[in-house]
Amino acid sequence: MHGTLGVWGVIYVGIFASGYPSLSGDAGVATVSFFGQFVGMIVMGLCGFVIGYLCAWIFKAMGSLRVPENAEINGLDLTKVPAAAFPEGIPVSPHPAE
């Protein structure tokens, strides 16, 4: 979602703000262009993907990308967060609300 809407916003600035100065009031400042926004979108996407991929690769090599198999089977609530969904003292209703 964040990537899609980020791309949408960057491209729309290139469409609707094309020709406007990128900094107001300064003479000789470059203007906003669709091509510039498109190149910026590609560069930002590559930077995010490459850094994210490298981080995931390092975590996988260290063996800490996934939780242990017993945590997958038991569920993360019981292994990582030692709290029950319904604490003691609060009874669970026998029938779902209608």
Phi and psi in radians as a Rosetta constraint file:
Dihedral C 1 N 2 CA 2 C 2 CIRCULARHARMONIC -1.130 0.35
Dihedral N 2 CA 2 C 2 N 3 CIRCULARHARMONIC -0.719 0.35
Dihedral C 2 N 3 CA 3 C 3 CIRCULARHARMONIC -1.150 0.35
Dihedral N 3 CA 3 C 3 N 4 CIRCULARHARMONIC -0.744 0.35
Dihedral C 3 N 4 CA 4 C 4 CIRCULARHARMONIC -1.114 0.35
Dihedral N 4 CA 4 C 4 N 5 CIRCULARHARMONIC -0.831 0.35
Dihedral C 4 N 5 CA 5 C 5 CIRCULARHARMONIC -1.248 0.35
Dihedral N 5 CA 5 C 5 N 6 CIRCULARHARMONIC -0.524 0.35
Dihedral C 5 N 6 CA 6 C 6 CIRCULARHARMONIC -1.137 0.35
Dihedral N 6 CA 6 C 6 N 7 CIRCULARHARMONIC -0.767 0.35
Dihedral C 6 N 7 CA 7 C 7 CIRCULARHARMONIC -1.089 0.35
Dihedral N 7 CA 7 C 7 N 8 CIRCULARHARMONIC -0.765 0.35
Dihedral C 7 N 8 CA 8 C 8 CIRCULARHARMONIC -0.989 0.35
Dihedral N 8 CA 8 C 8 N 9 CIRCULARHARMONIC -0.824 0.35
Dihedral C 8 N 9 CA 9 C 9 CIRCULARHARMONIC -1.156 0.35
Dihedral N 9 CA 9 C 9 N 10 CIRCULARHARMONIC -0.737 0.35
Dihedral C 9 N 10 CA 10 C 10 CIRCULARHARMONIC -1.137 0.35
Dihedral N 10 CA 10 C 10 N 11 CIRCULARHARMONIC -0.760 0.35
Dihedral C 10 N 11 CA 11 C 11 CIRCULARHARMONIC -1.174 0.35
Dihedral N 11 CA 11 C 11 N 12 CIRCULARHARMONIC -0.707 0.35
Dihedral C 11 N 12 CA 12 C 12 CIRCULARHARMONIC -1.162 0.35
Dihedral N 12 CA 12 C 12 N 13 CIRCULARHARMONIC -0.545 0.35
Dihedral C 12 N 13 CA 13 C 13 CIRCULARHARMONIC -1.117 0.35
Dihedral N 13 CA 13 C 13 N 14 CIRCULARHARMONIC -0.695 0.35
Dihedral C 13 N 14 CA 14 C 14 CIRCULARHARMONIC -1.122 0.35
Dihedral N 14 CA 14 C 14 N 15 CIRCULARHARMONIC -0.552 0.35
Dihedral C 14 N 15 CA 15 C 15 CIRCULARHARMONIC -1.396 0.35
Dihedral N 15 CA 15 C 15 N 16 CIRCULARHARMONIC -0.899 0.35
Dihedral C 15 N 16 CA 16 C 16 CIRCULARHARMONIC -1.551 0.35
Dihedral N 16 CA 16 C 16 N 17 CIRCULARHARMONIC -0.356 0.35
Dihedral C 16 N 17 CA 17 C 17 CIRCULARHARMONIC -1.886 0.35
Dihedral N 17 CA 17 C 17 N 18 CIRCULARHARMONIC 0.229 0.35
Dihedral C 17 N 18 CA 18 C 18 CIRCULARHARMONIC -1.082 0.35
Dihedral N 18 CA 18 C 18 N 19 CIRCULARHARMONIC 2.261 0.35
Dihedral C 18 N 19 CA 19 C 19 CIRCULARHARMONIC 1.666 0.35
Dihedral N 19 CA 19 C 19 N 20 CIRCULARHARMONIC -0.293 0.35
Dihedral C 19 N 20 CA 20 C 20 CIRCULARHARMONIC -1.398 0.35
Dihedral N 20 CA 20 C 20 N 21 CIRCULARHARMONIC 2.619 0.35
Dihedral C 20 N 21 CA 21 C 21 CIRCULARHARMONIC -1.200 0.35
Dihedral N 21 CA 21 C 21 N 22 CIRCULARHARMONIC 2.502 0.35
Dihedral C 21 N 22 CA 22 C 22 CIRCULARHARMONIC -1.304 0.35
Dihedral N 22 CA 22 C 22 N 23 CIRCULARHARMONIC -0.418 0.35
Dihedral C 22 N 23 CA 23 C 23 CIRCULARHARMONIC -2.237 0.35
Dihedral N 23 CA 23 C 23 N 24 CIRCULARHARMONIC 2.190 0.35
Dihedral C 23 N 24 CA 24 C 24 CIRCULARHARMONIC -1.359 0.35
Dihedral N 24 CA 24 C 24 N 25 CIRCULARHARMONIC 2.463 0.35
Dihedral C 24 N 25 CA 25 C 25 CIRCULARHARMONIC 1.586 0.35
Dihedral N 25 CA 25 C 25 N 26 CIRCULARHARMONIC -0.224 0.35
Dihedral C 25 N 26 CA 26 C 26 CIRCULARHARMONIC -1.722 0.35
Dihedral N 26 CA 26 C 26 N 27 CIRCULARHARMONIC 2.253 0.35
Dihedral C 26 N 27 CA 27 C 27 CIRCULARHARMONIC -1.339 0.35
Dihedral N 27 CA 27 C 27 N 28 CIRCULARHARMONIC 2.484 0.35
Dihedral C 27 N 28 CA 28 C 28 CIRCULARHARMONIC 1.359 0.35
Dihedral N 28 CA 28 C 28 N 29 CIRCULARHARMONIC 0.266 0.35
Dihedral C 28 N 29 CA 29 C 29 CIRCULARHARMONIC -1.446 0.35
Dihedral N 29 CA 29 C 29 N 30 CIRCULARHARMONIC 2.456 0.35
Dihedral C 29 N 30 CA 30 C 30 CIRCULARHARMONIC -1.083 0.35
Dihedral N 30 CA 30 C 30 N 31 CIRCULARHARMONIC 2.612 0.35
Dihedral C 30 N 31 CA 31 C 31 CIRCULARHARMONIC -1.684 0.35
Dihedral N 31 CA 31 C 31 N 32 CIRCULARHARMONIC 2.814 0.35
Dihedral C 31 N 32 CA 32 C 32 CIRCULARHARMONIC -1.287 0.35
Dihedral N 32 CA 32 C 32 N 33 CIRCULARHARMONIC 2.358 0.35
Dihedral C 32 N 33 CA 33 C 33 CIRCULARHARMONIC -2.365 0.35
Dihedral N 33 CA 33 C 33 N 34 CIRCULARHARMONIC 2.714 0.35
Dihedral C 33 N 34 CA 34 C 34 CIRCULARHARMONIC -1.095 0.35
Dihedral N 34 CA 34 C 34 N 35 CIRCULARHARMONIC -0.737 0.35
Dihedral C 34 N 35 CA 35 C 35 CIRCULARHARMONIC -1.108 0.35
Dihedral N 35 CA 35 C 35 N 36 CIRCULARHARMONIC -0.720 0.35
Dihedral C 35 N 36 CA 36 C 36 CIRCULARHARMONIC -1.103 0.35
Dihedral N 36 CA 36 C 36 N 37 CIRCULARHARMONIC -0.734 0.35
Dihedral C 36 N 37 CA 37 C 37 CIRCULARHARMONIC -1.148 0.35
Dihedral N 37 CA 37 C 37 N 38 CIRCULARHARMONIC -0.672 0.35
Dihedral C 37 N 38 CA 38 C 38 CIRCULARHARMONIC -1.137 0.35
Dihedral N 38 CA 38 C 38 N 39 CIRCULARHARMONIC -0.786 0.35
Dihedral C 38 N 39 CA 39 C 39 CIRCULARHARMONIC -1.086 0.35
Dihedral N 39 CA 39 C 39 N 40 CIRCULARHARMONIC -0.739 0.35
Dihedral C 39 N 40 CA 40 C 40 CIRCULARHARMONIC -1.059 0.35
Dihedral N 40 CA 40 C 40 N 41 CIRCULARHARMONIC -0.692 0.35
Dihedral C 40 N 41 CA 41 C 41 CIRCULARHARMONIC -1.104 0.35
Dihedral N 41 CA 41 C 41 N 42 CIRCULARHARMONIC -0.750 0.35
Dihedral C 41 N 42 CA 42 C 42 CIRCULARHARMONIC -1.118 0.35
Dihedral N 42 CA 42 C 42 N 43 CIRCULARHARMONIC -0.794 0.35
Dihedral C 42 N 43 CA 43 C 43 CIRCULARHARMONIC -1.096 0.35
Dihedral N 43 CA 43 C 43 N 44 CIRCULARHARMONIC -0.792 0.35
Dihedral C 43 N 44 CA 44 C 44 CIRCULARHARMONIC -1.112 0.35
Dihedral N 44 CA 44 C 44 N 45 CIRCULARHARMONIC -0.706 0.35
Dihedral C 44 N 45 CA 45 C 45 CIRCULARHARMONIC -1.112 0.35
Dihedral N 45 CA 45 C 45 N 46 CIRCULARHARMONIC -0.759 0.35
Dihedral C 45 N 46 CA 46 C 46 CIRCULARHARMONIC -1.154 0.35
Dihedral N 46 CA 46 C 46 N 47 CIRCULARHARMONIC -0.735 0.35
Dihedral C 46 N 47 CA 47 C 47 CIRCULARHARMONIC -1.069 0.35
Dihedral N 47 CA 47 C 47 N 48 CIRCULARHARMONIC -0.787 0.35
Dihedral C 47 N 48 CA 48 C 48 CIRCULARHARMONIC -1.146 0.35
Dihedral N 48 CA 48 C 48 N 49 CIRCULARHARMONIC -0.745 0.35
Dihedral C 48 N 49 CA 49 C 49 CIRCULARHARMONIC -1.194 0.35
Dihedral N 49 CA 49 C 49 N 50 CIRCULARHARMONIC -0.802 0.35
Dihedral C 49 N 50 CA 50 C 50 CIRCULARHARMONIC -1.127 0.35
Dihedral N 50 CA 50 C 50 N 51 CIRCULARHARMONIC -0.804 0.35
Dihedral C 50 N 51 CA 51 C 51 CIRCULARHARMONIC -1.131 0.35
Dihedral N 51 CA 51 C 51 N 52 CIRCULARHARMONIC -0.746 0.35
Dihedral C 51 N 52 CA 52 C 52 CIRCULARHARMONIC -1.105 0.35
Dihedral N 52 CA 52 C 52 N 53 CIRCULARHARMONIC -0.702 0.35
Dihedral C 52 N 53 CA 53 C 53 CIRCULARHARMONIC -1.149 0.35
Dihedral N 53 CA 53 C 53 N 54 CIRCULARHARMONIC -0.756 0.35
Dihedral C 53 N 54 CA 54 C 54 CIRCULARHARMONIC -1.106 0.35
Dihedral N 54 CA 54 C 54 N 55 CIRCULARHARMONIC -0.734 0.35
Dihedral C 54 N 55 CA 55 C 55 CIRCULARHARMONIC -1.094 0.35
Dihedral N 55 CA 55 C 55 N 56 CIRCULARHARMONIC -0.760 0.35
Dihedral C 55 N 56 CA 56 C 56 CIRCULARHARMONIC -1.128 0.35
Dihedral N 56 CA 56 C 56 N 57 CIRCULARHARMONIC -0.679 0.35
Dihedral C 56 N 57 CA 57 C 57 CIRCULARHARMONIC -1.137 0.35
Dihedral N 57 CA 57 C 57 N 58 CIRCULARHARMONIC -0.720 0.35
Dihedral C 57 N 58 CA 58 C 58 CIRCULARHARMONIC -1.146 0.35
Dihedral N 58 CA 58 C 58 N 59 CIRCULARHARMONIC -0.783 0.35
Dihedral C 58 N 59 CA 59 C 59 CIRCULARHARMONIC -1.101 0.35
Dihedral N 59 CA 59 C 59 N 60 CIRCULARHARMONIC -0.662 0.35
Dihedral C 59 N 60 CA 60 C 60 CIRCULARHARMONIC -1.153 0.35
Dihedral N 60 CA 60 C 60 N 61 CIRCULARHARMONIC -0.709 0.35
Dihedral C 60 N 61 CA 61 C 61 CIRCULARHARMONIC -1.130 0.35
Dihedral N 61 CA 61 C 61 N 62 CIRCULARHARMONIC -0.576 0.35
Dihedral C 61 N 62 CA 62 C 62 CIRCULARHARMONIC -1.415 0.35
Dihedral N 62 CA 62 C 62 N 63 CIRCULARHARMONIC -0.186 0.35
Dihedral C 62 N 63 CA 63 C 63 CIRCULARHARMONIC 1.415 0.35
Dihedral N 63 CA 63 C 63 N 64 CIRCULARHARMONIC 0.331 0.35
Dihedral C 63 N 64 CA 64 C 64 CIRCULARHARMONIC -2.033 0.35
Dihedral N 64 CA 64 C 64 N 65 CIRCULARHARMONIC 0.326 0.35
Dihedral C 64 N 65 CA 65 C 65 CIRCULARHARMONIC -1.377 0.35
Dihedral N 65 CA 65 C 65 N 66 CIRCULARHARMONIC -0.598 0.35
Dihedral C 65 N 66 CA 66 C 66 CIRCULARHARMONIC -1.999 0.35
Dihedral N 66 CA 66 C 66 N 67 CIRCULARHARMONIC 2.784 0.35
Dihedral C 66 N 67 CA 67 C 67 CIRCULARHARMONIC -1.404 0.35
Dihedral N 67 CA 67 C 67 N 68 CIRCULARHARMONIC 2.771 0.35
Dihedral C 67 N 68 CA 68 C 68 CIRCULARHARMONIC -1.061 0.35
Dihedral N 68 CA 68 C 68 N 69 CIRCULARHARMONIC 2.767 0.35
Dihedral C 68 N 69 CA 69 C 69 CIRCULARHARMONIC -1.090 0.35
Dihedral N 69 CA 69 C 69 N 70 CIRCULARHARMONIC -0.664 0.35
Dihedral C 69 N 70 CA 70 C 70 CIRCULARHARMONIC -1.152 0.35
Dihedral N 70 CA 70 C 70 N 71 CIRCULARHARMONIC -0.521 0.35
Dihedral C 70 N 71 CA 71 C 71 CIRCULARHARMONIC -1.233 0.35
Dihedral N 71 CA 71 C 71 N 72 CIRCULARHARMONIC -0.584 0.35
Dihedral C 71 N 72 CA 72 C 72 CIRCULARHARMONIC -1.133 0.35
Dihedral N 72 CA 72 C 72 N 73 CIRCULARHARMONIC -0.720 0.35
Dihedral C 72 N 73 CA 73 C 73 CIRCULARHARMONIC -1.245 0.35
Dihedral N 73 CA 73 C 73 N 74 CIRCULARHARMONIC -0.805 0.35
Dihedral C 73 N 74 CA 74 C 74 CIRCULARHARMONIC -1.338 0.35
Dihedral N 74 CA 74 C 74 N 75 CIRCULARHARMONIC -0.431 0.35
Dihedral C 74 N 75 CA 75 C 75 CIRCULARHARMONIC 1.748 0.35
Dihedral N 75 CA 75 C 75 N 76 CIRCULARHARMONIC 2.524 0.35
Dihedral C 75 N 76 CA 76 C 76 CIRCULARHARMONIC -1.231 0.35
Dihedral N 76 CA 76 C 76 N 77 CIRCULARHARMONIC -0.447 0.35
Dihedral C 76 N 77 CA 77 C 77 CIRCULARHARMONIC -1.045 0.35
Dihedral N 77 CA 77 C 77 N 78 CIRCULARHARMONIC -0.733 0.35
Dihedral C 77 N 78 CA 78 C 78 CIRCULARHARMONIC -1.376 0.35
Dihedral N 78 CA 78 C 78 N 79 CIRCULARHARMONIC -0.524 0.35
Dihedral C 78 N 79 CA 79 C 79 CIRCULARHARMONIC -1.618 0.35
Dihedral N 79 CA 79 C 79 N 80 CIRCULARHARMONIC -0.677 0.35
Dihedral C 79 N 80 CA 80 C 80 CIRCULARHARMONIC -1.683 0.35
Dihedral N 80 CA 80 C 80 N 81 CIRCULARHARMONIC -0.640 0.35
Dihedral C 80 N 81 CA 81 C 81 CIRCULARHARMONIC -2.069 0.35
Dihedral N 81 CA 81 C 81 N 82 CIRCULARHARMONIC 1.762 0.35
Dihedral C 81 N 82 CA 82 C 82 CIRCULARHARMONIC -1.339 0.35
Dihedral N 82 CA 82 C 82 N 83 CIRCULARHARMONIC 1.083 0.35
Dihedral C 82 N 83 CA 83 C 83 CIRCULARHARMONIC -2.414 0.35
Dihedral N 83 CA 83 C 83 N 84 CIRCULARHARMONIC 2.535 0.35
Dihedral C 83 N 84 CA 84 C 84 CIRCULARHARMONIC -1.537 0.35
Dihedral N 84 CA 84 C 84 N 85 CIRCULARHARMONIC 2.674 0.35
Dihedral C 84 N 85 CA 85 C 85 CIRCULARHARMONIC -1.163 0.35
Dihedral N 85 CA 85 C 85 N 86 CIRCULARHARMONIC -0.600 0.35
Dihedral C 85 N 86 CA 86 C 86 CIRCULARHARMONIC -2.116 0.35
Dihedral N 86 CA 86 C 86 N 87 CIRCULARHARMONIC 1.765 0.35
Dihedral C 86 N 87 CA 87 C 87 CIRCULARHARMONIC -1.066 0.35
Dihedral N 87 CA 87 C 87 N 88 CIRCULARHARMONIC 2.725 0.35
Dihedral C 87 N 88 CA 88 C 88 CIRCULARHARMONIC -1.079 0.35
Dihedral N 88 CA 88 C 88 N 89 CIRCULARHARMONIC 2.596 0.35
Dihedral C 88 N 89 CA 89 C 89 CIRCULARHARMONIC 1.671 0.35
Dihedral N 89 CA 89 C 89 N 90 CIRCULARHARMONIC -0.299 0.35
Dihedral C 89 N 90 CA 90 C 90 CIRCULARHARMONIC -1.906 0.35
Dihedral N 90 CA 90 C 90 N 91 CIRCULARHARMONIC 1.847 0.35
Dihedral C 90 N 91 CA 91 C 91 CIRCULARHARMONIC -1.237 0.35
Dihedral N 91 CA 91 C 91 N 92 CIRCULARHARMONIC 2.562 0.35
Dihedral C 91 N 92 CA 92 C 92 CIRCULARHARMONIC -1.506 0.35
Dihedral N 92 CA 92 C 92 N 93 CIRCULARHARMONIC 2.311 0.35
Dihedral C 92 N 93 CA 93 C 93 CIRCULARHARMONIC -1.204 0.35
Dihedral N 93 CA 93 C 93 N 94 CIRCULARHARMONIC 2.462 0.35
Dihedral C 93 N 94 CA 94 C 94 CIRCULARHARMONIC -1.245 0.35
Dihedral N 94 CA 94 C 94 N 95 CIRCULARHARMONIC -0.438 0.35
Dihedral C 94 N 95 CA 95 C 95 CIRCULARHARMONIC -2.141 0.35
Dihedral N 95 CA 95 C 95 N 96 CIRCULARHARMONIC 2.473 0.35
Dihedral C 95 N 96 CA 96 C 96 CIRCULARHARMONIC -1.174 0.35
Dihedral N 96 CA 96 C 96 N 97 CIRCULARHARMONIC 2.660 0.35
Dihedral C 96 N 97 CA 97 C 97 CIRCULARHARMONIC -1.132 0.35
Dihedral N 97 CA 97 C 97 N 98 CIRCULARHARMONIC 2.493 0.35
